[in-house]
Amino acid sequence: MAVNKDSTLQPGFAYRLTHLWADGLDLIFPVSCGGCGKPGARWCSDCQKSLTPVPAPICDICGSPQETSGICRGCQNTPPRYSALRSCAVYRDPARPALLKLKYHHEKWLGESMAWSLAVFLHNLGWQAELVVPIPLSKQRLTERGYNQVDLIAHPLAMIMNWQYQPGVLRRARHTISQVGMHPGQRRVNVKGAFIAERIGLAGKTCLLVDDVTTTGSTIDSAAGALMDAGAAKVMALTFAKALSSYGFDHEKLAPSHPALS
């Protein structure tokens, strides 16, 4: 995947070197798209253009779709610890198969390619941060999987944006069970107190908290709270995808393309 020279993003030397290495590997080993399987690119231009945006209007804080603009009732009643949460795309094809490959097949260079889509989306938001912090896995989950799939997107994203990457500043205080099938209240209980942040290097910093997928934002809220309690001045949260099944959206109700990425 070639760097988009028309973009106003100016990735630093570390990213350009990493990208050059990835391009070299692509010349030696055949690659196929993580979204559609088409040969020739790890994250093809068709998949980049066909990402589905979270349907507007959305909550100003949690980024969840709603009937009117402004702050949703949930955020009014229980304000999250992060200042804003946004997702690049809806968790459906082509984002879904690509993220599953990152999660279960350690597709490092796919993550490097997808990070560019996330960086363009982030740039269009106009956010500024000093530290990029990935949502960590528990020791048990990390041992089972061998790597944190969020690193595969968050690290190249930090290099593209020229922001400091700090994967060690946040860690899991305890293992949590899978949240698949849980309702929002169960999710909040499951991740309450699940994270601890280190104070060193965090005080007064604006952090970008990154995850691969979010549903209700409970995990991100808990992690943001740990960062704020450790002295962060502000936490903004960004995920590649947002699952919308719990919001009553089916595929027919969703727009087919993402104008911010075309």
N, C-alpha and C positions, 0 to 999 in steps of 0.2 A: 504494500500500500504506500504510494508516494505521498510525501508531505504536501498538503494543499498550499501551494505558493500564493494563491489568491487571498488566503486568510490573513487577517491582521495579527494573528498570533505569531509570536517570535520565540519559539522554543530555544532553550539554551544548548550549549555544546554537549552536555551529558545526554540529552534526549536525541540529538542529531547523531551522535556516535552509536547509541543503542539502536536507533532506527536504521542506520547504515548496516549494522551487523545483521539485523533482521532481514533487510533486503538481500544481503549476501546469502543468507541461509535459504531464502526463497528461490534464489537462482540455482541452488544445488539440489534442494529437495522439493518435490511437487507439493503444492499447497491447495487447499480448497476453502471456500468461505464457511465460517462458523455459523452463519445464519441460514444460508440456503444450500450449501454444499457444492456450489458451482466452482469448478477448478480455476486457478489463476490468481486468486487473492485470498488472504485470510479473512478479510472483512470487506466484501465487494461494494462497489458504488451503488448498486441497486438496493442492497440491504440498508446501507446508510440512508438512502433517500426514502425508504419505505417504513422507517421507524414511525410508530404511531404516537403522537403527543398525548399527554394527559388532557382530557377534554375540559375546556374552559366553560364557565368560570371556576376558579379554584380558590381555596382558602388562602388568604395572604400569608398565613403562618405555616400550616402543615402541608399546603399544596394539594389537598384532597379536593376532588370535584364536588361541586355543590350547585344549588339552583341559582344563587345570586353571588355577586362579588362581595369582598370583605372578609371578615374573620368568622369562621364557622362556630357553631354553638359549643362544640367540644373544646376548642381552643379558648373560647371565652370563659367557660366554666372551669377548665383546668389548663392554664397556659403551660405549654411545654418549655423545657429549659433551653432549647435551641431557638434562635431568632427567626429562622425560615428553613423549610425543607422543600426541595424541588427534585423532580425526577426527569431524566432525559426522555424517557419513552414509557409506554405501557408494556407490561410484562406479557407480551404475546409475540408471535413470530414477526420479524426475525430475531428480536432481542432474546426471547426465551431460549431457543436452542443454543445460541451463542453463549449465554450466561451459564447454561448447564454444562457446556464443554469446559468453561473456565473452572466450574465448581468440581467437576468429577474427573477431568482428563488433563489438568494442569497445562492448559493451552496458553503458555506464557506469551507467545508472540501474537496470538489472537487478542489478548488483553492489551498489548501495546498498540495494536491497530484500533481497537474499540475506544481506547482512551482519547484518541483524537476527536471522535464524535462527541464524547463527553466534554472535552475541552472547548470545542466550538459552542456547545450549549451553555457551558459555564461562562464563557466570554460574553455571550449575548445577554446573560443575566446581569453582567456588569459588577459581579461580586469581586471583592478584594479580600485576600486572607494572607496570613503569614505562615501558618503551619497547615499541612495536610495530614490528617490522622485517619487511618483506616479502622473500621470496626474489627476488633480482634476476635479470634476463635478462642475457645477454652483450651486448656492444655490437653484434655481428653480428645476433643475434636481435631486439634492440630496433629496429635500423634496418629490418629486414625487416618487423616487425609494426607498428612505430610507437608502441607502448605496452606496458606490462607489465600483463597481465591480473590479476595478484595485487593490484596497487594498487587495482583496482576493488572488491575486497572488503576488503582490509586497512585502507585509509584510512578508510572509513566505520565499520569496526569500532572503530578507535582513537577516533574521535569519539564513538561510542556509549558506550564504556567510560571516556571521559575520561582516556585514557592518551596519552602523547606519541608522535607518529608520526615515525619516523626512517628514511625510505627510502634516505638517502644513506650510512648508517653501514656498510652491507654492499654489496660489489660483486663482480662476477665477475672473477677474475684471468685467466681464459682461457675461450674458447668450448668447450663440450662438445657432443658429438653426442647425438642423441635416444636415450633409454634404452629405448624401446619394444622389447620382445622380448629384452632383456638379462636374464641371470640375476643374482641378488644380488651375486655376486663381481665380475662385469663392471661392474655399476652402481657399486660402491665404487671400483673402479679409475678409472672414467670421471670421477667427481667429486672424486677425491682432490686436495686443494690447489687446488680450483676457485674458492675464495672468499678475499677479503681484507676485513678489517674495520678501520675507523678507531678509534683509541683515544680521540679527543676526545669527551667526553660519554658514554662507554661504561663507564668504570671503576666497578666496584661496583654496576652496574645489573642489575635483573632484566628480562630481555627475553622478549617473546612473539614467536617467529618464525612467520610465517604463509606458507602456500603454498596453492594451490588443490587439488591432488591429490597424494597420496603412494602409493607402492606398497611398497617395502621400507624407506623412510626414509633411504636413502643420501645423497640430496641434502641433506636437512635435517640429517643428522649432520655432513656436511662443513661446511655453513654455520654450524651451532652451534659447531663446533670453532674456526672463525675468530673468532666473537664471544667465545668463552671465552679464546682466546689474546690477544685485544685488551683483556682486562680485565673482561669481563662477569662478574658474580657468579653468575648462573644463567640458563639458557636453557630455556624451555618452548616446545613447538612445537604448532601447531594448523593443521589443514587442513580445508577444507570437506568433502572426500571422501577415501575410501581405496579403492584398487583391490584386490579380493580374489581375482582369478582365480588368482594364484600360490599361494593358500592352500587351494585345492581346494573353494571354495564356489561353488555354482551358485545360480541364482535361487530354486529350490525350497527351499533350505536356509536362506533368509534371511527374517527377520520382516518383515511388510509395513508396519509403522509405527514411528515414533520417539516413545516415551513422553515423552522429555525436551522435545519440541517441541510436544506436543499441549496 
